Amino acid sequence: MLSSSGRQYQLRLYTVREGELDEFVAEWAAQVLPLRREFGFEVLGPWVHDEESLFVWILSYGGDFEAADAAYYESDERRGLTPDPARRLTESQHWLLRPVG
C-alpha cells in the first residue's frame, strides 16, 4: 500500500546464525546497504537485538516496491555479492507496512 507520499515501506527481520551477527552487520553495511541505495531504496535503520541474534531494518521505495525489489534481486550486482551475506541467515521475514495517522 502506498503512503500519502507515494512511498511503500517494508519491515525486514532476519535471524542470524548464532555468533555471526557482527560479521553479518559488517557485510550488510559494506555490500547490501550501498546497493539498495543505488537501486533507489531508502533504508531506515538498521537495528540489532543481540540476545536473539536478530537484525531488523525498514526499507522504503517511492513507487512499486515489489517490482523494484524483484529488479534488485534479479540484478547482476545483487547476484554478484561475494560472499553473499544471506548465507549467515537462518530465517528471513518481510512485511509491507501501512503508515497510520
C-alpha positions in Angstrom: 0.0 0.0 0.0 1.3 3.4 -0.9 1.6 6.1 1.7 0.3 9.6 1.0 3.8 10.5 -0.1 3.7 7.7 -2.7 6.3 5.6 -0.8 6.0 2.0 0.2 7.7 0.6 3.3 8.8 -2.9 4.2 9.9 -4.3 7.6 12.6 -7.0 7.4 13.5 -9.2 10.3 16.4 -11.6 9.9 17.5 -14.3 12.4 21.3 -14.5 12.0 23.3 -17.7 12.8 24.5 -17.7 16.4 27.9 -16.0 16.8 27.7 -14.4 13.3 25.7 -11.2 14.0 28.7 -8.8 13.9 30.0 -10.3 10.7 26.6 -10.2 9.1 26.2 -6.5 10.0 29.6 -5.7 8.6 28.9 -7.5 5.3 25.4 -6.0 5.0 26.7 -2.4 5.6 29.5 -2.9 3.1 27.5 -4.6 0.3 23.7 -4.6 0.7 23.2 -1.1 2.0 25.0 0.8 -0.8 23.5 -1.5 -3.4 19.9 -0.9 -2.1 20.5 2.8 -2.2 21.9 2.5 -5.7 18.6 0.9 -6.7 16.6 3.8 -5.3 15.6 2.4 -1.9 15.8 4.4 1.3 17.0 2.5 4.3 15.6 3.3 7.7 17.6 1.6 10.5 19.1 -0.9 11.0 18.8 -2.3 14.5 20.0 -5.4 16.2 18.8 -7.4 19.2 22.0 -9.2 20.4 20.4 -11.7 22.7 18.2 -13.1 20.0 20.7 -12.6 17.1 18.1 -10.5 15.2 18.8 -7.9 12.6 15.9 -5.6 11.8 15.6 -2.9 9.2 13.0 -0.9 7.2 13.2 -0.2 3.5 11.2 2.3 1.6 10.7 2.9 -2.1 8.9 5.7 -4.0 6.7 3.6 -6.2 6.1 -0.1 -6.9 8.1 -1.7 -4.1 7.6 -5.3 -5.2 8.7 -4.6 -8.8 11.8 -2.6 -7.6 12.6 -5.4 -5.1 12.4 -8.1 -7.8 14.6 -6.0 -10.1 17.2 -5.6 -7.2 17.3 -9.4 -6.6 17.5 -10.2 -10.4 20.3 -7.8 -11.0 23.8 -8.9 -11.8 25.1 -6.7 -9.0 23.0 -8.5 -6.3 23.8 -11.9 -7.7 27.4 -10.9 -7.7 27.7 -10.1 -4.0 30.5 -12.3 -2.7 30.3 -13.6 -0.2 26.5 -13.4 0.0 25.6 -12.0 3.4 22.4 -14.1 3.3 24.4 -17.2 3.9 24.5 -16.1 7.6 20.7 -16.1 8.0 18.6 -18.9 9.4 15.3 -17.1 8.8 14.0 -14.1 7.0 10.6 -12.4 7.4 9.3 -9.4 5.4 6.1 -7.4 5.8 4.9 -4.4 3.7 3.8 -1.7 6.1 1.0 0.9 6.0 1.6 4.2 7.7 -1.1 5.4 10.1 -2.1 8.9 11.2 
